[in-house]
Amino acid sequence: MDYRELVDYESRKLLDLFFLLVSADGKEKLELFSKKLLIDAKTILRYIKKLNYFIRQFQLEQHLSISTKSRNLFYLKRSSDYYIDVFVTYFLKTRPEISFLKAVIEEEPIHTKEFSDHLSISESSLRRRIKRINIWLQKKKLRLRRGSYELLGDESQIRAFILHFYWFVYQGTEAHFLPIDTHFYSKIEETFLLFFQIQLNELQRKTFIRMIHIAIWRERKGHRIQLKKEWEPYLNDSAIFSKFVKRVLKDETSQKMDRAELSYLYLIIQANFLPYFGSSVQAYIIEEHFLNKTNCYLTTLKATNQFRHIFWEKKIEHSKSSVLAFLAFHLLYELVSDFSFERTRVVLTLEERYPKFMRKLNEGLYELKKEESFFRRIPEEILIHRYFTLFATLIPPVYFEQRLFICLLTDLSLELEHELGKRITDYFHNKYNIMVIYARKSSSISYSSVILTTVFHSELFQKHKHKVMLIDQHFSEKQFDQLEVYLKNARKRK
């Protein structure tokens, strides 16, 4: 969910320029920024001044600065990449659209005249922004009630949006965002953690806690969950769910909790954290999904059967962990839609790195989408990324890619040569399908993709000029980067 779509034109361009400066190395001219952003150079200079103003306003000048190597060559100097995220977080929090959404979520009374004065913008500007926010929310199957600006839509979808909003916009910069009864919530959290035997790290635990806070907070404000009818038979037949309800309602502080809310929490916690449950609980839950033929189980079965057919060259051996991951992902998208399951890498990068693997993955997903509307509901990038992540644990993504041969033709000792070969193999493991060979025969050189040599041999360079790389015996990190360029070119040549 990209919040940059939500903000106004100038804010979007400021963020785009900021990220261009992040990726710049001081060699990009002002004209290149202008061309990429489709705005003139004078405006770029004005935007750079504004970014500098925000860096000072957020008190980040000790960590971030827009620097120049020479006239018109700009880049972002930083003490750590951590402060890039800090800047973006602070910047978004100052945008009127984000302030408005926060007020909507927390159900503050909003009167456009007073609110526009509070944000230091005109009333007409606020109304234009609200219209854009509403259009943006409708893509998430949510909308604003006219007049009161209350969030409308499926309650589970609203809760998923609130969780995502606070996690993205605040990212730990504020400790509390909801009015809470500390004793009550800590008791509930501990009960859930102990029942499911969940093992979480600190960041995951924060998400877990916020999920529970949001659910109880919304229910107390009168926004009750409406559980989908198709899940009622599963919950009614679930021995684990019955035990869960009894355990939670044992505590006096929890006795007022509605069964529908407990059903929602049981499912949403399972969808987000099933792979982190205790081993015995996981086994029982898999068995219950299998016996009850739940939707997420049937979806998992269809998907795994489809991809066994697609990846016929290499037998897929499913483990308990992969089944749990499929079940949790499919369950989540039965409960909510559109919101990111995880931090996703750009799909284009995956397609560039693993073209054959990604073609097979897309082929399988295409067939599943044709047969099942469920797969058409999940945003394509989320679906591709999650399935890539799952199948990459079962089959090395480089398995289907063309094999590249790296030939070592060196004057190093046998031990050092083999050590270098191992370093190269380990470094490019699961990145390229490579094999390191040693130039004991002339044929080894002829079919190699890249030849690494420690001696400048003019005949060798003349004969194989496109694939010979001169190295030193230490083979530094910089030379790994250089070798990757050779490998990319070798893959293109083939």
Summary of the structure (lengths in Angstrom):
residues: 494
radius of gyration: 27.5
end to end distance: 37.8
largest distance: 85.2
contacts: 1401
relative contact order: 0.05
helix: 64%
strand: 8%
